[in-house]
Structures are given as structure tokens and as C-alpha cells.
Amino acid sequence: MGNRLGSRDRGPGTGERWLKRQICVLLLMRVAIGLWAQDTPQEINRPLRTIRSDSPPPSVHHPLSSSSGSPLLTPENMEQQLTRHYIERYSSPTGVLWLNTVINNGSIYFPYIREEIAKRNLPPELAYLPFIESGFIGTARSSSGAVGLWQFMLNSIPPGMKVNDMLDERRDFRKSTVAALQKLEENYRILGDWFLALAAYNAGLGGVNRAIQRAGSNDYWVICAKKELKTETIHYMPKLLAVSYILSRPRQFGIDYWPQAIEWTVIKPARQASLDLIASETGTDRNLLHRLNQELLHGITPPDNDYELKVPLAQAPLISAILEREDVKLLLYYRYQVKYGDTLSALSRHYGVSLNLIEQHNPGILRRYLKIGETIVIPAFQEAAPYTGGTTVTASPSPAAGRPFNGTHLVVRGDTLWSLAIRYRVDPQTLAAQNNMVLDQILSIGKVLKVPIME
């Protein structure tokens, strides 16, 4: 073959044509090496600064091989029509912009999540589940009432995860991550398949088991083809596969942003403190402090000696020192002198603080028998004008005003219409009316209430 090519190349220009051919060979080799490098999953760990390409994504004919050890990114799974559909969607210019935005949202949470997954020897692709669950927004709340990075419903949280007037630990990235991974592990032990385990995370174990029985198969794709799962669950795994595939080879798809991880640690405040005042006193980034502790509904630590506050590692010694100083005020209060006709309920409504918290800060106070002239201390969870009695309401208008009550809340021990009104930032009388109740009615545990959906 070489001799025939050689005989054809004899004559004038032979050297020039030979040189051009060699250049073409070298260029092809360079392209091949580049494509191989782009397919290396470990690239996600390196700083990325590449030029974004607006060209359409290549057809998925070279997914991770089985030698990678991934039970998810297999050739069969990557060639599914819905998987390829979502690869195209997420690798489009707008899709890449969305992915980069979510990466920025999750930059301080992602390293912890990956570490927990590695400890349990779970599929690494599970770290990308918050991309499709919440967009890595710690305060995310779905229309059905699921909350946090991992979207926990109130009736599905494990023991030890607290939800009360002060905090909602479904928004705690540490506790919710551990709870989510435990749930996924449990699903896998029961179902014996990661696709079914993930489907059950979305649709529930009962829903997946019933789908398996109706389909007569435990193959996720067969069950989907027979439409035995709800549409959301049918699209659930293709979305996760697409995000995992793209982020495992970021340069190939133009993902050019992965912020530096934030080092943090935990300390026990041992007293109530405002995140804003901690940040002001220590020079700590206020936004970062709030993002690390999004379970705090009012940005104030609870009166719980065991509560662990997450702080940037570099500022930890300074924050600890400030918390130990009794001469430094880290929580603001309103002081109100009781007048004729005042009630704790009215003060609670005006200042946006639950009755229980007012009582905690005023030991010995009697809810039904206030003494004229006595001074009540009220934690300043939000800005409020001075209370003048009568029909005065909270100074700032309710963020829930004008929004439909499309969400639901499952009542747990300790809930009152007042505390729920504060949590969902709505007038308590409106909340009661929307649920055909009177304002001071005692709530039954397990009762489902209509509430506004929080953005």
C-alpha cells in the first residue's frame, strides 16, 4: 500500500504533498488526544477556565466504560433516548449557563456531599442529585412542601432532625445530606438496584414496588417504557445521568466555572446570637455565614446548648472569642412596657415572634394576666415599628400577601397557627381563615393545613 501511494506521489510537488499529509496526521493525533483527555472524569477536581463552545453536543457514542466502576453511566443507560435528550438540553448555551449557576450555588456544599458519599462507598453520581432536586438552593421549597437541598417532606424526616419556630433542619446541608444518603442506601438494600433506589427517592418505595409488580419487571427502563411510573420519575434518572455525564467531562461541554471550596468548621454558641451581629463584630462575610446556616429561620441561633453553628475556618477562633464575651451584645431586643388592653398574642403578631419565644425570654410571665407597667423583652427577629396597641399589625407587609395558599403543612408537636404564620410569613388571621379555623384553635398533630408556597 505504501509503495502504491509512493508511485502516485512521484514527480514535481512530491515533498510538499508529503509534508501536508504529515501535518494532517499530526493534527488528527492531537485531536484524538484532546478528546481522550476531555473524557477523563477526574477533571472536575481541577480549576476550570475554558472557552465555552456554542456548538451542539456530540452524539453519545463514547460514555464511560464499565471499567470506571460506575453503576449508572453505562453504555446502555447513556444511549437511552431521554438521557440523550437531557444531555442536549443541559449542554445547550442556556443549559450550560444554568449548570454554572447551580455550581456556584452549591460550591460550599458540594465538597462535603462528595466526602460523605465516598465514606459510604456509594456511586459518585449521587452528588449531582441536588442539581435536579433543588438547584443547590438550601432554602428551596417545592409546591408540595418539600424543603432543602435534598427536598425532604416534613413527614419523611428522620428522628433527630428538628423543625420548629427557630430552625428547619431540612435546610441544614450537613444533616439533610446524611439523611438523604441513608435513605438512598436503605432503598438500595430493599430494591437491589440503584436506578430503582433513586426512583424510590422521588416516588416513594411503595410507588416503585407497585410499578414493579404491574410491569412484571424490575428493570427501570422497562418499567418506564410501560409508563408504570409517574412522568416526573420517568424523567428523573435521565436528568441525573445527563448532569453527571456533562460534569464528568466539563471541558468537552464548556463548563468553565468551579469555585474554590470553602473551609468551615462547627462551634457551639451556648447562647442565642444573631448571624448579622456575629458577622459585624468579627468581619466575617455575612452572606457566607447565612449560607452555611440556612436552617436558621430568623438568622438567630436557637436557645440550645447543643446547636452547632457552622463558621468559616479562618474566622472560627475570633467568632468563638466573641461568643464567650458577655459584654458583647449579639442579639437585639425590643423592650415594651405593658399598657391596659395589651395581650401577648397581639405583641407576638406585631413583632413577628411566637408566643413561646416571648415566654422563653420572659421567665415567669403569665400569658393571660399581664401586669400593667411591667417590661417585656421581645427578640428582634425582624424590623418593626413601635407597638401602639389596638389593631396595629406588623410594620412590614406580609410577603405572603396576594399569593395563593397552594402549599401544604403537616402539623407536628408544638405547632400553632401563630408559629406557622411566622414561618410562612403570613398574617395569622388569614392563615386561620384559609383553613376554616379560629385563631386560637389547638392544632391536631398530623392535620394538613393550607399555606403559601415560600420562594
C-alpha positions in Angstrom: 0.0 0.0 0.0 2.9 2.3 0.9 4.6 1.6 -2.5 1.4 2.3 -4.5 1.0 5.7 -2.7 4.7 6.4 -3.3 4.4 5.7 -7.0 1.4 8.0 -7.2 3.4 10.8 -5.4 6.4 10.8 -7.7 7.1 13.9 -9.7 7.0 17.7 -9.0 5.5 18.7 -5.7 6.1 15.3 -4.0 7.8 16.7 -1.0 5.2 19.4 -0.5 2.3 16.9 -0.6 4.2 14.6 1.8 4.7 17.5 4.2 1.0 18.4 4.1 0.0 14.8 4.7 2.2 14.6 7.8 0.8 17.8 9.2 -2.7 16.4 8.8 -1.7 13.2 10.6 -0.3 15.2 13.5 -3.4 17.3 13.7 -5.6 14.2 13.8 -3.5 12.7 16.6 -3.7 15.9 18.6 -7.5 16.0 18.3 -7.7 12.4 19.4 -5.5 13.0 22.4 -7.6 16.1 23.3 -10.9 14.1 23.1 -9.4 11.4 25.3 -8.3 14.0 27.9 -11.8 15.6 27.8 -13.4 12.3 28.7 -11.4 12.0 32.0 -13.9 12.2 34.9 -11.2 13.4 37.3 -11.1 16.8 35.5 -13.9 18.0 37.8 -11.4 18.4 40.5 -9.2 20.8 38.6 -9.7 24.6 38.2 -11.6 25.1 35.0 -11.2 28.1 32.8 -12.0 27.2 29.2 -13.7 28.9 26.3 -17.3 27.9 26.1 -18.4 26.3 22.9 -21.9 27.0 21.4 -21.7 24.1 19.1 -24.2 21.3 19.6 -23.1 18.4 21.8 -21.7 15.3 20.2 -23.8 12.2 19.9 -23.2 9.9 23.0 -21.2 7.1 21.5 -18.4 7.1 24.0 -19.8 7.0 27.5 -17.7 5.9 30.5 -16.8 2.3 30.1 -17.7 -0.3 32.7 -14.1 -0.2 33.8 -14.9 3.1 35.5 -16.9 1.2 38.1 -19.9 3.4 37.7 -23.2 1.5 38.0 -25.0 4.5 36.4 -23.0 5.8 33.5 -23.1 2.6 31.4 -23.4 2.4 27.6 -27.0 1.2 27.8 -28.1 4.0 30.1 -26.3 6.7 28.2 -27.9 5.6 24.9 -31.4 5.9 26.1 -33.5 8.5 24.2 -34.4 10.5 27.2 -30.9 10.6 28.5 -29.6 11.9 25.2 -32.4 14.4 25.1 -31.4 15.9 28.5 -27.7 15.9 27.5 -28.6 18.1 24.6 -30.8 20.3 26.8 -28.2 20.8 29.6 -25.3 21.2 27.2 -27.0 24.0 25.2 -25.8 27.6 25.8 -28.7 28.2 28.2 -28.2 24.8 29.8 -24.5 25.4 30.4 -25.4 28.8 31.9 -27.8 27.1 34.3 -25.3 24.4 35.3 -22.7 27.1 36.0 -25.2 28.9 38.2 -26.1 25.8 40.1 -22.4 25.0 40.6 -22.0 28.4 42.1 -25.0 27.8 44.4 -23.6 24.5 45.6 -19.9 25.4 45.8 -19.8 25.4 49.6 -21.9 22.3 50.0 -20.5 20.0 47.2 -17.2 19.0 48.8 -19.0 17.8 51.9 -21.5 15.9 49.9 -18.8 14.2 47.9 -16.9 13.3 51.0 -19.9 11.7 52.7 -20.7 9.7 49.5 -17.1 8.5 49.4 -17.2 7.4 53.0 -20.1 5.2 52.3 -18.7 3.9 49.0 -21.8 5.0 47.1 -22.0 5.9 43.4 -20.3 9.3 43.0 -23.1 10.5 40.7 -25.3 10.8 43.7 -23.5 14.1 44.5 -25.3 15.6 41.5 -28.8 14.8 42.7 -29.3 18.2 44.3 -28.8 19.7 40.8 -32.2 18.3 39.8 -33.8 18.3 43.3 -33.2 21.9 44.3 -30.7 23.6 42.1 -28.4 23.6 45.2 -30.6 26.3 46.8 -30.7 25.5 50.5 -34.0 27.3 51.1 -35.8 25.7 48.1 -39.4 24.7 48.8 -41.5 22.7 46.3 -45.2 23.2 45.6 -45.8 20.0 47.7 -43.9 21.4 50.7 -40.5 19.6 50.3 -37.6 21.7 51.6 -33.9 22.0 51.3 -31.1 20.7 49.0 -32.5 17.2 49.1 -36.2 18.2 49.2 -37.5 16.5 52.4 -41.2 16.4 53.2 -41.9 17.1 56.8 -43.5 13.6 57.2 -40.3 11.9 55.9 -37.6 13.4 58.0 -35.7 11.0 60.3 -35.6 11.2 64.1 -33.3 13.9 65.4 -33.9 16.4 62.5 -35.6 19.4 64.1 -38.3 21.6 62.6 -39.6 24.4 64.9 -40.1 28.1 65.3 -36.3 28.8 65.2 -34.9 26.3 62.7 -35.8 23.9 59.9 -33.0 21.3 59.7 -34.2 20.1 56.3 -32.3 23.2 55.2 -29.1 22.1 57.1 -26.8 20.8 54.4 -25.0 18.5 56.8 -28.0 16.8 58.4 -30.0 16.7 55.2 -27.1 15.1 53.2 -26.6 12.4 55.8 -30.4 11.7 55.9 -30.7 11.6 52.1 -27.8 9.2 51.7 -29.1 7.0 54.4 -32.5 6.9 52.7 -30.9 6.1 49.3 -28.8 3.3 51.0 -32.0 1.9 52.5 -33.8 2.0 49.2 -30.9 0.1 47.6 -30.8 -2.6 50.2 -34.5 -3.2 49.7 -34.6 -2.9 45.9 -31.1 -4.1 44.9 -30.7 -1.6 42.1 -29.5 2.0 42.1 -31.9 3.1 39.4 -34.9 1.8 41.3 -33.4 3.2 44.6 -33.2 6.6 43.1 -36.7 6.3 41.5 -38.0 5.4 45.0 -36.3 8.6 46.4 -38.5 10.5 44.0 -41.7 8.4 44.0 -41.5 6.5 47.3 -40.8 2.8 48.0 -44.4 1.9 47.8 -44.9 3.5 44.4 -41.9 1.8 42.9 -42.8 -1.6 44.3 -46.3 -1.3 42.8 -44.8 -0.2 39.5 -42.5 -3.3 39.5 -45.5 -5.6 40.2 -47.6 -4.0 37.4 -44.8 -4.1 34.9 -43.7 -7.6 35.8 -40.1 -6.4 35.7 -37.6 -4.8 37.9 -35.8 -3.1 35.0 -36.2 0.6 35.4 -36.2 1.2 31.6 -38.8 -1.5 31.0 -41.0 0.0 33.8 -40.6 3.4 32.2 -41.4 2.1 28.7 -44.7 0.6 30.1 -45.4 4.0 31.8 -45.9 2.4 35.2 -44.1 5.3 36.9 -45.3 8.9 37.0 -43.9 11.2 34.4 -41.7 13.0 36.8 -40.0 9.8 37.9 -39.6 8.6 34.3 -37.6 11.8 33.6 -35.8 11.7 37.0 -32.9 9.3 36.1 -32.3 10.7 32.6 -31.8 14.1 34.1 -29.4 12.8 36.7 -27.5 10.8 34.1 -27.2 13.9 31.8 -25.9 16.2 34.5 -23.5 13.5 35.8 -22.2 12.8 32.3 -21.7 16.5 31.4 -20.0 17.4 34.7 -17.7 14.3 34.5 -16.2 15.8 31.3 -16.7 19.6 31.8 -14.2 20.9 29.2 -16.0 18.9 26.4 -19.3 20.7 27.2 -18.0 24.2 28.1 -18.4 24.1 31.8 -15.8 26.7 32.8 -16.6 27.5 36.4 -16.0 25.6 39.7 -15.4 27.9 42.7 -12.8 27.2 45.3 -14.2 25.2 48.2 -14.8 27.0 51.5 -13.2 25.6 54.6 -15.5 25.6 57.6 -15.9 24.1 61.0 -18.6 24.0 63.7 -18.7 25.7 67.1 -21.4 25.6 69.9 -22.5 29.2 70.6 -24.0 28.3 74.0 -26.2 31.4 73.7 -28.6 32.9 71.3 -26.9 35.2 68.7 -27.7 37.0 65.5 -25.7 35.9 62.5 -25.7 39.6 61.3 -24.2 40.8 64.6 -21.6 38.0 64.6 -20.6 39.0 61.1 -20.4 42.7 62.1 -18.4 42.1 65.2 -15.9 39.7 63.6 -15.7 41.0 60.0 -17.0 37.6 58.7 -18.7 37.5 55.3 -22.4 37.9 56.3 -23.7 36.2 53.2 -21.4 33.2 53.7 -22.4 32.9 57.3 -26.1 32.7 56.3 -25.5 30.2 53.5 -23.6 27.9 55.9 -26.5 28.1 58.4 -29.7 28.2 56.3 -31.6 26.1 58.8 -31.9 29.2 61.0 -35.3 30.7 60.0 -34.6 34.1 61.5 -30.8 34.2 61.2 -30.6 33.7 65.0 -29.2 30.6 66.8 -31.7 28.7 69.0 -31.6 28.6 72.8 -30.0 25.2 72.6 -26.5 24.5 74.1 -26.0 21.6 71.7 -26.7 23.6 68.5 -23.7 23.6 66.2 -23.0 26.8 64.2 -21.1 26.4 61.0 -18.5 29.1 60.5 -15.6 29.8 58.1 -12.5 28.0 59.5 -10.3 31.1 59.3 -12.8 33.1 61.5 -13.6 30.3 64.0 -11.2 31.5 66.8 -12.5 35.1 66.6 -16.1 34.0 66.5 -15.6 31.7 69.5 -14.0 34.5 71.4 -16.8 37.0 70.7 -19.4 34.4 71.7 -17.7 34.0 75.1 -17.6 37.7 75.8 -20.7 38.6 78.0 -20.1 42.3 77.4 -20.8 42.0 73.6 -24.5 42.0 72.7 -25.1 39.5 69.9 -28.9 39.6 70.0 -31.2 42.7 69.7 -34.4 43.1 71.7 -37.4 45.3 71.7 -38.5 46.4 75.2 -42.1 47.0 75.6 -44.0 48.4 78.7 -47.4 46.8 79.1 -50.4 49.1 78.9 -54.1 48.4 79.5 -55.6 46.0 77.0 -52.3 44.6 75.8 -52.1 40.8 75.1 -49.1 38.6 74.3 -50.9 37.4 71.2 -51.1 41.0 69.9 -47.4 41.6 70.7 -46.5 38.3 69.1 -48.3 39.3 65.9 -46.9 42.8 65.7 -43.2 41.8 66.3 -43.3 38.6 64.3 -42.2 36.4 67.2 -44.0 33.3 68.5 -45.7 33.3 71.9 -43.4 30.5 73.1 -40.3 32.6 72.3 -41.6 35.6 74.1 -42.3 33.4 77.2 -38.8 31.9 77.0 -37.2 35.4 77.1 -39.5 36.5 80.0 -39.5 33.8 82.7 -42.5 33.8 84.9 -44.7 35.9 82.6 -48.4 34.9 82.5 -49.9 34.8 79.1 -53.4 35.6 80.3 -52.5 38.0 83.1 -50.1 40.7 82.0 -49.3 43.4 84.6 -49.7 47.0 83.6 -46.4 48.7 83.7 -44.2 45.6 83.5 -41.5 45.5 80.8 -41.5 42.7 78.3 -38.3 41.7 76.4 -39.0 40.6 72.8 -36.3 39.2 70.5 -35.9 41.4 67.4 -36.2 38.8 64.6 -37.3 41.5 62.1 -37.7 45.3 61.9 -40.9 46.5 63.5 -42.3 49.9 64.3 -43.1 50.6 68.0 -46.3 48.9 69.1 -49.1 51.3 69.8 -51.8 48.8 70.8 -55.2 48.3 69.2 -55.3 46.9 65.7 -51.7 47.6 64.8 -50.1 44.9 62.8 -46.5 44.1 61.8 -44.7 47.1 60.4 -43.5 45.3 57.3 -46.2 44.0 54.9 -46.6 40.2 54.8 -44.6 38.7 52.0 -47.4 36.2 51.5 -49.9 38.9 50.7 -51.6 38.3 47.4 -50.1 34.8 47.0 -52.3 31.7 46.8 -52.3 29.1 49.6 -51.1 26.3 47.2 -48.7 24.7 49.7 -49.4 22.2 52.5 -48.0 21.9 56.0 -48.3 18.7 58.1 -48.8 19.7 61.8 -46.2 18.4 64.3 -46.0 18.7 68.0 -45.6 22.3 69.1 -47.1 23.9 66.0 -49.6 26.7 66.5 -51.3 29.0 64.0 -49.1 31.8 65.3 -45.8 30.0 64.9 -46.9 28.8 61.4 -47.9 32.3 60.4 -44.4 33.4 61.4 -42.7 30.6 59.5 -44.7 31.1 56.3 -44.7 34.9 56.7 -48.4 35.4 56.5 -51.0 37.2 58.7 -52.1 34.6 61.3 -55.8 35.6 60.9 -55.5 35.0 57.2 -53.9 31.6 57.8 -56.7 30.7 60.2 -59.4 31.8 57.8 -57.9 29.9 54.9 -58.1 26.7 56.9 -61.7 27.4 58.3 -60.3 27.7 61.8 -60.3 30.3 64.7 -57.1 32.0 65.6 -56.5 30.3 69.0 -57.6 26.8 67.9 -55.4 24.0 69.1 -53.9 22.1 66.1 -54.1 18.3 65.9 -50.8 16.5 65.2 -51.0 15.2 61.6 -53.5 17.7 60.4 -52.8 19.1 56.9 -53.0 22.9 56.6 -53.1 25.1 53.5 -50.1 27.5 53.5 -48.4 29.8 51.0 -45.6 28.4 49.0 -42.3 30.0 50.1 -40.0 31.1 47.3 
